[in-house]
């Protein structure tokens, strides 16, 4: 015969309600808005630059992530992309894009805020910025500029390493 102790298997009465109250609130990253803040397309050599060149252009791409200040659990993150296609010294086209996102951070621990702002937010923005760049180059008369996926975690780690190196310029020297 099973023994009943009247307290839910060793749990105090109302244990389920107390356990639910002890659960931490779920962490959440919400996208409130995405938008083009600034877009510039230049083709200084057109229409000559649109002719068959015979050689592939050199394409240089620079990507920066610029998070703003968190205010009332909301923050703007800008993904800035500069792309330039050149043949020799001749610029075929240059595109500058500042693509922003407004995010809501809910119950995010303070130590996780910067990685979220510099890794997860740009990861969410990037596919849209990539499409805008492809459309801009195509609409400018060139093939679509298709940027490979970006490893924002590696960029974040690189930025941390640079910041640490700047903070300690002589690592072998004892202070």
Backbone as JSON Lines, residues from 0, in Angstrom:
{"i":0,"aa":"X","n":[0.84,-1.17,0.0],"ca":[0.0,0.0,0.0],"c":[0.89,1.24,0.0]}
{"i":1,"aa":"X","n":[0.58,2.21,-0.83],"ca":[1.38,3.43,-0.94],"c":[1.15,4.33,0.24]}
{"i":2,"aa":"X","n":[2.21,4.91,0.71],"ca":[2.11,5.79,1.86],"c":[1.82,7.21,1.37]}
{"i":3,"aa":"X","n":[0.89,7.86,1.99],"ca":[0.57,9.24,1.66],"c":[0.99,10.12,2.82]}
{"i":4,"aa":"X","n":[1.74,11.17,2.5],"ca":[2.16,12.03,3.57],"c":[1.43,13.37,3.54]}
{"i":5,"aa":"X","n":[0.59,13.58,2.55],"ca":[-0.24,14.77,2.52],"c":[0.5,16.04,2.13]}
{"i":6,"aa":"X","n":[1.77,15.92,1.7],"ca":[2.47,17.15,1.33],"c":[3.1,17.06,-0.07]}
{"i":7,"aa":"X","n":[2.41,16.43,-0.98],"ca":[2.82,16.38,-2.38],"c":[4.23,15.84,-2.56]}
{"i":8,"aa":"X","n":[4.53,14.7,-1.99],"ca":[5.82,14.07,-2.19],"c":[6.98,14.85,-1.61]}
{"i":9,"aa":"X","n":[6.79,15.45,-0.48],"ca":[7.87,16.19,0.15],"c":[7.87,17.67,-0.2]}
{"i":10,"aa":"X","n":[7.06,18.08,-1.16],"ca":[6.95,19.49,-1.51],"c":[6.01,20.17,-0.53]}
{"i":11,"aa":"X","n":[6.32,21.34,-0.07],"ca":[5.39,22.04,0.8],"c":[4.12,22.38,0.02]}
{"i":12,"aa":"X","n":[3.04,22.52,0.73],"ca":[1.78,22.88,0.09],"c":[1.98,24.17,-0.7]}
{"i":13,"aa":"X","n":[1.49,24.19,-1.93],"ca":[1.65,25.38,-2.76],"c":[3.02,25.44,-3.4]}
{"i":14,"aa":"X","n":[3.78,24.33,-3.4],"ca":[5.13,24.31,-3.95],"c":[5.18,24.64,-5.43]}
{"i":15,"aa":"X","n":[4.18,24.23,-6.18],"ca":[4.19,24.5,-7.62],"c":[4.1,26.0,-7.87]}
{"i":16,"aa":"X","n":[3.27,26.68,-7.09],"ca":[3.13,28.12,-7.27],"c":[4.41,28.84,-6.87]}
{"i":17,"aa":"X","n":[5.04,28.37,-5.79],"ca":[6.29,29.0,-5.36],"c":[7.4,28.75,-6.37]}
{"i":18,"aa":"X","n":[7.45,27.55,-6.97],"ca":[8.46,27.22,-7.97],"c":[8.31,28.1,-9.19]}
{"i":19,"aa":"X","n":[7.08,28.36,-9.6],"ca":[6.84,29.21,-10.78],"c":[7.28,30.64,-10.49]}
{"i":20,"aa":"X","n":[7.06,31.09,-9.27],"ca":[7.43,32.45,-8.92],"c":[8.95,32.6,-8.87]}
{"i":21,"aa":"X","n":[9.68,31.51,-8.56],"ca":[11.13,31.57,-8.46],"c":[11.79,31.51,-9.83]}
{"i":22,"aa":"X","n":[11.06,31.12,-10.87],"ca":[11.61,31.05,-12.22],"c":[12.0,32.45,-12.68]}
{"i":23,"aa":"X","n":[13.18,32.62,-13.25],"ca":[13.54,33.94,-13.77],"c":[12.69,34.27,-14.99]}
{"i":24,"aa":"X","n":[12.45,35.56,-15.16],"ca":[11.68,36.0,-16.32],"c":[12.47,35.66,-17.58]}
{"i":25,"aa":"X","n":[11.79,35.31,-18.66],"ca":[12.5,34.93,-19.88],"c":[13.25,36.13,-20.48]}
{"i":26,"aa":"X","n":[14.44,35.82,-21.01],"ca":[15.22,36.84,-21.69],"c":[14.69,36.95,-23.12]}
{"i":27,"aa":"X","n":[14.67,38.18,-23.62],"ca":[14.11,38.38,-24.94],"c":[14.79,39.54,-25.65]}
{"i":28,"aa":"X","n":[15.02,39.36,-26.95],"ca":[15.51,40.4,-27.83],"c":[14.43,40.59,-28.87]}
{"i":29,"aa":"X","n":[13.81,41.76,-28.87],"ca":[12.74,42.03,-29.83],"c":[13.14,43.09,-30.83]}
{"i":30,"aa":"X","n":[12.75,42.89,-32.08],"ca":[13.01,43.87,-33.13],"c":[11.78,44.76,-33.23]}
{"i":31,"aa":"X","n":[11.96,46.06,-32.94],"ca":[10.86,47.0,-33.01],"c":[10.74,47.65,-34.38]}
{"i":32,"aa":"X","n":[11.89,47.9,-35.02],"ca":[11.89,48.54,-36.35],"c":[13.24,48.31,-37.02]}
{"i":33,"aa":"X","n":[13.22,48.33,-38.34],"ca":[14.43,48.29,-39.16],"c":[14.26,49.35,-40.23]}
{"i":34,"aa":"X","n":[15.37,50.05,-40.6],"ca":[15.22,51.17,-41.51],"c":[16.56,51.57,-42.12]}
{"i":35,"aa":"X","n":[16.48,52.18,-43.29],"ca":[17.65,52.77,-43.93],"c":[17.82,54.16,-43.34]}
{"i":36,"aa":"X","n":[18.97,54.4,-42.7],"ca":[19.26,55.73,-42.16],"c":[19.93,56.58,-43.22]}
{"i":37,"aa":"X","n":[20.81,55.96,-44.01],"ca":[21.53,56.69,-45.04],"c":[21.95,55.7,-46.11]}
{"i":38,"aa":"X","n":[21.77,56.1,-47.37],"ca":[22.19,55.26,-48.49],"c":[22.73,56.17,-49.58]}
{"i":39,"aa":"X","n":[23.94,55.84,-50.04],"ca":[24.56,56.62,-51.09],"c":[25.13,55.65,-52.13]}
{"i":40,"aa":"X","n":[24.84,55.92,-53.4],"ca":[25.41,55.16,-54.5],"c":[26.05,56.14,-55.46]}
{"i":41,"aa":"X","n":[27.3,55.91,-55.78],"ca":[28.0,56.78,-56.72],"c":[28.64,55.92,-57.8]}
{"i":42,"aa":"X","n":[28.52,56.38,-59.03],"ca":[29.18,55.76,-60.17],"c":[29.85,56.88,-60.96]}
{"i":43,"aa":"X","n":[31.01,57.35,-60.48],"ca":[31.62,58.55,-61.05],"c":[32.04,58.41,-62.51]}
{"i":44,"aa":"X","n":[32.29,57.21,-62.99],"ca":[32.75,57.04,-64.36],"c":[31.67,56.66,-65.34]}
{"i":45,"aa":"X","n":[30.42,56.65,-64.92],"ca":[29.33,56.24,-65.82],"c":[29.19,57.26,-66.94]}
{"i":46,"aa":"X","n":[28.88,56.88,-68.13],"ca":[28.54,55.54,-68.59],"c":[29.73,54.69,-69.03]}
{"i":47,"aa":"X","n":[30.94,55.27,-69.11],"ca":[32.09,54.5,-69.56],"c":[32.37,53.31,-68.64]}
{"i":48,"aa":"X","n":[32.15,53.46,-67.35],"ca":[32.43,52.38,-66.4],"c":[31.48,51.19,-66.57]}
{"i":49,"aa":"X","n":[30.38,51.39,-67.3],"ca":[29.41,50.31,-67.5],"c":[29.8,49.42,-68.68]}
{"i":50,"aa":"X","n":[30.76,49.83,-69.48],"ca":[31.2,49.04,-70.63],"c":[32.0,47.84,-70.16]}
{"i":51,"aa":"X","n":[32.1,46.85,-71.04],"ca":[32.86,45.64,-70.72],"c":[34.3,46.01,-70.41]}
{"i":52,"aa":"X","n":[34.78,45.6,-69.24],"ca":[36.11,45.97,-68.78],"c":[37.15,44.91,-69.08]}
{"i":53,"aa":"X","n":[36.77,43.69,-69.24],"ca":[37.71,42.61,-69.49],"c":[38.37,42.08,-68.23]}
{"i":54,"aa":"X","n":[38.4,42.84,-67.16],"ca":[38.97,42.37,-65.9],"c":[37.96,42.59,-64.78]}
{"i":55,"aa":"X","n":[38.03,41.7,-63.83],"ca":[37.12,41.82,-62.67],"c":[37.6,42.96,-61.77]}
{"i":56,"aa":"X","n":[36.67,43.72,-61.22],"ca":[37.08,44.81,-60.32],"c":[37.53,44.28,-58.97]}
{"i":57,"aa":"X","n":[38.34,45.08,-58.29],"ca":[38.66,44.82,-56.88],"c":[37.55,45.43,-56.05]}
{"i":58,"aa":"X","n":[36.99,44.64,-55.17],"ca":[35.9,45.13,-54.33],"c":[36.36,45.12,-52.88]}
{"i":59,"aa":"X","n":[36.31,46.28,-52.27],"ca":[36.66,46.43,-50.86],"c":[35.39,46.73,-50.07]}
{"i":60,"aa":"X","n":[35.21,45.98,-48.99],"ca":[34.02,46.15,-48.16],"c":[34.45,46.35,-46.71]}
{"i":61,"aa":"X","n":[33.87,47.37,-46.09],"ca":[34.12,47.65,-44.68],"c":[32.79,47.59,-43.94]}
{"i":62,"aa":"X","n":[32.78,46.89,-42.82],"ca":[31.55,46.75,-42.03],"c":[31.84,47.19,-40.6]}
{"i":63,"aa":"X","n":[30.97,48.05,-40.08],"ca":[31.07,48.51,-38.69],"c":[29.71,48.35,-38.01]}
{"i":64,"aa":"X","n":[29.75,48.02,-36.74],"ca":[28.55,47.92,-35.91],"c":[28.64,49.02,-34.87]}
{"i":65,"aa":"X","n":[27.61,49.86,-34.81],"ca":[27.6,50.97,-33.87],"c":[26.33,50.94,-33.02]}
{"i":66,"aa":"X","n":[26.42,50.32,-31.83],"ca":[25.26,50.32,-30.94],"c":[25.14,51.64,-30.2]}
{"i":67,"aa":"X","n":[23.91,52.05,-29.95],"ca":[23.66,53.25,-29.17],"c":[23.53,52.91,-27.69]}
{"i":68,"aa":"X","n":[23.06,53.87,-26.94],"ca":[22.84,53.68,-25.5],"c":[21.49,53.0,-25.27]}
{"i":69,"aa":"X","n":[21.44,52.1,-24.31],"ca":[20.19,51.46,-23.94],"c":[19.41,52.43,-23.07]}
{"i":70,"aa":"X","n":[18.2,52.8,-23.51],"ca":[17.33,53.7,-22.76],"c":[15.96,53.04,-22.67]}
{"i":71,"aa":"X","n":[15.49,52.84,-21.45],"ca":[14.19,52.2,-21.22],"c":[14.1,50.85,-21.93]}
{"i":72,"aa":"X","n":[15.18,50.08,-21.86],"ca":[15.27,48.75,-22.46],"c":[15.23,48.76,-23.98]}
{"i":73,"aa":"X","n":[15.37,49.93,-24.62],"ca":[15.4,50.01,-26.08],"c":[16.73,50.59,-26.52]}
{"i":74,"aa":"X","n":[17.2,50.12,-27.68],"ca":[18.49,50.56,-28.19],"c":[18.49,50.51,-29.72]}
{"i":75,"aa":"X","n":[19.18,51.5,-30.29],"ca":[19.36,51.51,-31.74],"c":[20.74,50.93,-32.04]}
{"i":76,"aa":"X","n":[20.8,50.06,-33.04],"ca":[22.06,49.52,-33.52],"c":[22.15,49.84,-35.0]}
{"i":77,"aa":"X","n":[23.29,50.43,-35.4],"ca":[23.51,50.75,-36.8],"c":[24.55,49.79,-37.38]}
{"i":78,"aa":"X","n":[24.22,49.28,-38.54],"ca":[25.14,48.46,-39.31],"c":[25.58,49.33,-40.48]}
{"i":79,"aa":"X","n":[26.88,49.68,-40.49],"ca":[27.39,50.55,-41.55],"c":[28.24,49.72,-42.5]}
{"i":80,"aa":"X","n":[27.9,49.81,-43.78],"ca":[28.61,49.05,-44.8],"c":[29.07,50.01,-45.89]}
{"i":81,"aa":"X","n":[30.35,49.99,-46.17],"ca":[30.93,50.76,-47.27],"c":[31.51,49.75,-48.25]}
{"i":82,"aa":"X","n":[31.12,49.87,-49.51],"ca":[31.63,48.98,-50.56],"c":[32.12,49.83,-51.72]}
{"i":83,"aa":"X","n":[33.27,49.45,-52.25],"ca":[33.83,50.19,-53.37],"c":[34.41,49.2,-54.38]}
{"i":84,"aa":"X","n":[34.03,49.37,-55.64],"ca":[34.56,48.54,-56.73],"c":[35.47,49.4,-57.58]}
{"i":85,"aa":"X","n":[36.7,48.91,-57.79],"ca":[37.69,49.67,-58.56],"c":[38.35,48.75,-59.58]}
{"i":86,"aa":"X","n":[38.73,49.34,-60.71],"ca":[39.63,48.71,-61.66],"c":[40.83,49.64,-61.74]}
{"i":87,"aa":"X","n":[41.95,49.17,-61.23],"ca":[43.11,50.05,-61.11],"c":[42.79,51.15,-60.14]}
{"i":88,"aa":"X","n":[42.94,52.38,-60.58],"ca":[42.61,53.54,-59.74],"c":[41.21,54.09,-60.04]}
{"i":89,"aa":"X","n":[40.54,53.51,-61.03],"ca":[39.21,54.01,-61.43],"c":[38.12,53.39,-60.57]}
{"i":90,"aa":"X","n":[37.34,54.24,-59.95],"ca":[36.22,53.77,-59.14],"c":[35.04,53.49,-60.06]}
{"i":91,"aa":"X","n":[34.57,52.23,-60.05],"ca":[33.38,51.88,-60.83],"c":[32.13,52.32,-60.08]}
{"i":92,"aa":"X","n":[32.07,51.93,-58.81],"ca":[30.96,52.38,-57.98],"c":[31.37,52.35,-56.52]}
{"i":93,"aa":"X","n":[30.67,53.15,-55.74],"ca":[30.86,53.19,-54.29],"c":[29.48,53.24,-53.65]}
{"i":94,"aa":"X","n":[29.27,52.39,-52.67],"ca":[27.99,52.35,-51.95],"c":[28.28,52.54,-50.46]}
{"i":95,"aa":"X","n":[27.55,53.43,-49.83],"ca":[27.62,53.61,-48.39],"c":[26.21,53.41,-47.84]}
{"i":96,"aa":"X","n":[26.09,52.49,-46.9],"ca":[24.79,52.19,-46.31],"c":[24.89,52.24,-44.8]}
{"i":97,"aa":"X","n":[23.97,52.95,-44.19],"ca":[23.79,52.91,-42.75],"c":[22.39,52.36,-42.52]}
{"i":98,"aa":"X","n":[22.34,51.12,-42.02],"ca":[21.07,50.43,-41.83],"c":[20.85,50.26,-40.33]}
{"i":99,"aa":"X","n":[19.75,50.76,-39.83],"ca":[19.49,50.76,-38.4],"c":[18.4,49.8,-37.99]}
{"i":100,"aa":"X","n":[18.48,49.45,-36.73],"ca":[17.43,48.64,-36.12],"c":[17.18,49.15,-34.72]}
{"i":101,"aa":"X","n":[15.92,49.15,-34.33],"ca":[15.54,49.5,-32.96],"c":[15.15,48.21,-32.27]}
{"i":102,"aa":"X","n":[15.83,47.92,-31.17],"ca":[15.64,46.65,-30.47],"c":[15.18,46.89,-29.04]}
{"i":103,"aa":"X","n":[14.41,45.94,-28.53],"ca":[14.0,45.96,-27.12],"c":[14.68,44.78,-26.43]}
{"i":104,"aa":"X","n":[15.36,45.08,-25.34],"ca":[16.04,44.07,-24.54],"c":[15.23,43.84,-23.27]}
{"i":105,"aa":"X","n":[14.79,42.63,-23.06],"ca":[13.98,42.3,-21.89],"c":[14.7,41.28,-21.04]}
{"i":106,"aa":"X","n":[14.96,41.64,-19.79],"ca":[15.58,40.74,-18.81],"c":[16.94,40.21,-19.27]}
{"i":107,"aa":"X","n":[17.7,41.03,-19.95],"ca":[19.04,40.63,-20.39],"c":[20.03,41.01,-19.28]}
{"i":108,"aa":"X","n":[20.84,40.06,-18.82],"ca":[21.82,40.41,-17.79],"c":[22.83,41.42,-18.34]}
{"i":109,"aa":"X","n":[23.32,42.32,-17.5],"ca":[24.22,43.39,-17.96],"c":[25.45,42.87,-18.72]}
{"i":110,"aa":"X","n":[26.0,41.73,-18.29],"ca":[27.2,41.21,-18.96],"c":[26.9,40.67,-20.36]}
{"i":111,"aa":"X","n":[25.63,40.45,-20.68],"ca":[25.26,39.92,-21.99],"c":[24.83,41.01,-22.97]}
{"i":112,"aa":"X","n":[24.69,42.25,-22.5],"ca":[24.16,43.32,-23.36],"c":[25.09,43.61,-24.54]}
{"i":113,"aa":"X","n":[26.38,43.84,-24.28],"ca":[27.3,44.19,-25.38],"c":[27.41,43.06,-26.41]}
{"i":114,"aa":"X","n":[27.56,41.8,-26.01],"ca":[27.58,40.75,-27.03],"c":[26.29,40.7,-27.85]}
{"i":115,"aa":"X","n":[25.16,40.94,-27.23],"ca":[23.9,40.94,-27.98],"c":[23.87,42.1,-28.97]}
{"i":116,"aa":"X","n":[24.3,43.29,-28.51],"ca":[24.28,44.46,-29.38],"c":[25.27,44.35,-30.53]}
{"i":117,"aa":"X","n":[26.39,43.67,-30.32],"ca":[27.45,43.62,-31.33],"c":[27.47,42.31,-32.13]}
{"i":118,"aa":"X","n":[26.71,41.32,-31.7],"ca":[26.68,40.04,-32.43],"c":[25.27,39.75,-32.94]}
{"i":119,"aa":"X","n":[24.31,39.65,-32.02],"ca":[22.97,39.22,-32.42],"c":[22.2,40.28,-33.21]}
{"i":120,"aa":"X","n":[22.27,41.53,-32.78],"ca":[21.53,42.58,-33.5],"c":[22.03,42.74,-34.94]}
{"i":121,"aa":"X","n":[23.35,42.85,-35.17],"ca":[23.79,42.95,-36.57],"c":[23.51,41.68,-37.37]}
{"i":122,"aa":"X","n":[23.51,40.54,-36.69],"ca":[23.19,39.28,-37.38],"c":[21.75,39.33,-37.91]}
{"i":123,"aa":"X","n":[20.87,39.97,-37.16],"ca":[19.48,40.11,-37.61],"c":[19.34,41.16,-38.73]}
{"i":124,"aa":"X","n":[20.16,42.21,-38.68],"ca":[20.08,43.28,-39.67],"c":[20.76,42.93,-41.0]}
{"i":125,"aa":"X","n":[21.81,42.12,-40.94],"ca":[22.65,41.89,-42.11],"c":[21.92,41.42,-43.36]}
{"i":126,"aa":"X","n":[21.04,40.43,-43.31],"ca":[20.41,39.98,-44.57],"c":[19.66,41.1,-45.29]}
{"i":127,"aa":"X","n":[19.06,42.01,-44.55],"ca":[18.32,43.11,-45.16],"c":[19.29,44.13,-45.77]}
{"i":128,"aa":"X","n":[20.37,44.43,-45.05],"ca":[21.38,45.34,-45.58],"c":[22.03,44.75,-46.83]}
{"i":129,"aa":"X","n":[22.28,43.46,-46.81],"ca":[22.88,42.77,-47.97],"c":[21.98,42.92,-49.19]}
{"i":130,"aa":"X","n":[20.7,42.78,-49.01],"ca":[19.77,42.91,-50.14],"c":[19.73,44.33,-50.68]}
{"i":131,"aa":"X","n":[19.79,45.31,-49.78],"ca":[19.79,46.71,-50.21],"c":[21.03,47.0,-51.05]}
{"i":132,"aa":"X","n":[22.2,46.5,-50.63],"ca":[23.43,46.69,-51.38],"c":[23.36,46.02,-52.75]}
{"i":133,"aa":"X","n":[22.82,44.81,-52.8],"ca":[22.69,44.1,-54.07],"c":[21.77,44.86,-55.02]}
{"i":134,"aa":"X","n":[20.65,45.36,-54.5],"ca":[19.71,46.12,-55.32],"c":[20.33,47.43,-55.81]}
{"i":135,"aa":"X","n":[21.08,48.11,-54.94],"ca":[21.68,49.39,-55.32],"c":[22.69,49.2,-56.44]}
{"i":136,"aa":"X","n":[23.55,48.19,-56.34],"ca":[24.54,47.98,-57.4],"c":[23.86,47.55,-58.7]}
{"i":137,"aa":"X","n":[22.86,46.7,-58.6],"ca":[22.12,46.28,-59.8],"c":[21.38,47.46,-60.43]}
{"i":138,"aa":"X","n":[20.74,48.28,-59.61],"ca":[20.03,49.44,-60.14],"c":[20.99,50.48,-60.71]}
{"i":139,"aa":"X","n":[22.25,50.43,-60.3],"ca":[23.26,51.34,-60.83],"c":[23.87,50.85,-62.14]}
{"i":140,"aa":"X","n":[23.4,49.69,-62.64],"ca":[23.87,49.18,-63.92],"c":[24.95,48.12,-63.81]}
{"i":141,"aa":"X","n":[25.27,47.67,-62.61],"ca":[26.3,46.67,-62.39],"c":[25.66,45.37,-61.93]}
{"i":142,"aa":"X","n":[26.43,44.28,-61.95],"ca":[25.87,43.04,-61.37],"c":[25.59,43.26,-59.88]}
{"i":143,"aa":"X","n":[24.64,42.52,-59.32],"ca":[24.34,42.67,-57.89],"c":[25.57,42.35,-57.04]}
{"i":144,"aa":"X","n":[25.83,43.19,-56.07],"ca":[26.92,42.96,-55.13],"c":[26.39,42.04,-54.03]}
{"i":145,"aa":"X","n":[26.84,40.79,-54.07],"ca":[26.39,39.81,-53.09],"c":[27.5,39.57,-52.08]}
{"i":146,"aa":"X","n":[27.3,40.06,-50.88],"ca":[28.3,39.95,-49.82],"c":[28.12,38.6,-49.12]}
{"i":147,"aa":"X","n":[29.24,37.93,-48.88],"ca":[29.2,36.67,-48.14],"c":[28.71,36.92,-46.72]}
{"i":148,"aa":"X","n":[28.14,35.89,-46.09],"ca":[27.72,36.05,-44.69],"c":[28.89,36.51,-43.82]}
{"i":149,"aa":"X","n":[28.56,37.27,-42.79],"ca":[29.55,37.84,-41.87],"c":[29.49,37.1,-40.54]}
{"i":150,"aa":"X","n":[30.65,36.77,-40.0],"ca":[30.74,36.14,-38.69],"c":[30.9,37.26,-37.65]}
{"i":151,"aa":"X","n":[29.78,37.74,-37.12],"ca":[29.82,38.85,-36.18],"c":[30.45,38.44,-34.84]}
{"i":152,"aa":"X","n":[30.41,37.16,-34.51],"ca":[31.09,36.69,-33.3],"c":[32.6,36.87,-33.45]}
{"i":153,"aa":"X","n":[33.15,36.5,-34.6],"ca":[34.59,36.68,-34.83],"c":[34.96,38.16,-34.82]}
{"i":154,"aa":"X","n":[34.12,39.01,-35.42],"ca":[34.38,40.45,-35.39],"c":[34.38,40.98,-33.96]}
{"i":155,"aa":"X","n":[33.45,40.5,-33.14],"ca":[33.36,40.93,-31.75],"c":[34.61,40.51,-30.98]}
{"i":156,"aa":"X","n":[35.05,39.27,-31.19],"ca":[36.25,38.78,-30.5],"c":[37.48,39.58,-30.94]}
{"i":157,"aa":"X","n":[37.55,39.9,-32.24],"ca":[38.66,40.69,-32.76],"c":[38.66,42.08,-32.11]}
{"i":158,"aa":"X","n":[37.49,42.66,-31.99],"ca":[37.37,43.99,-31.37],"c":[37.81,43.94,-29.9]}
{"i":159,"aa":"X","n":[37.42,42.87,-29.18],"ca":[37.84,42.72,-27.77],"c":[39.36,42.59,-27.68]}
{"i":160,"aa":"X","n":[39.96,41.81,-28.57],"ca":[41.41,41.62,-28.56],"c":[42.12,42.94,-28.83]}
{"i":161,"aa":"X","n":[41.61,43.73,-29.77],"ca":[42.2,45.03,-30.07],"c":[42.09,45.97,-28.87]}
{"i":162,"aa":"X","n":[40.93,45.94,-28.2],"ca":[40.74,46.8,-27.03],"c":[41.68,46.39,-25.9]}
{"i":163,"aa":"X","n":[41.88,45.09,-25.72],"ca":[42.8,44.62,-24.68],"c":[44.24,44.99,-25.01]}
{"i":164,"aa":"X","n":[44.6,44.89,-26.29],"ca":[45.96,45.25,-26.71],"c":[46.2,46.74,-26.52]}
{"i":165,"aa":"X","n":[45.19,47.55,-26.79],"ca":[45.32,49.0,-26.61],"c":[45.42,49.35,-25.13]}
{"i":166,"aa":"X","n":[44.74,48.59,-24.28],"ca":[44.77,48.86,-22.84],"c":[46.09,48.43,-22.21]}
{"i":167,"aa":"X","n":[46.75,47.45,-22.81],"ca":[48.02,46.95,-22.3],"c":[49.02,46.9,-23.44]}
{"i":168,"aa":"X","n":[49.62,48.05,-23.81],"ca":[50.52,48.1,-24.97],"c":[51.81,47.32,-24.79]}
{"i":169,"aa":"X","n":[52.26,47.1,-23.57],"ca":[53.49,46.34,-23.29],"c":[53.17,45.13,-22.42]}
{"i":170,"aa":"X","n":[52.61,44.04,-23.02],"ca":[52.17,42.91,-22.21],"c":[53.29,42.21,-21.46]}
{"i":171,"aa":"X","n":[54.54,42.26,-21.95],"ca":[55.63,41.58,-21.27],"c":[56.26,42.4,-20.15]}
{"i":172,"aa":"X","n":[55.88,43.65,-20.06],"ca":[56.47,44.55,-19.06],"c":[55.64,44.52,-17.79]}
{"i":173,"aa":"X","n":[56.32,44.42,-16.67],"ca":[55.63,44.44,-15.38],"c":[55.53,45.87,-14.9]}
{"i":174,"aa":"X","n":[54.35,46.24,-14.48],"ca":[54.13,47.62,-14.03],"c":[54.67,47.85,-12.67]}
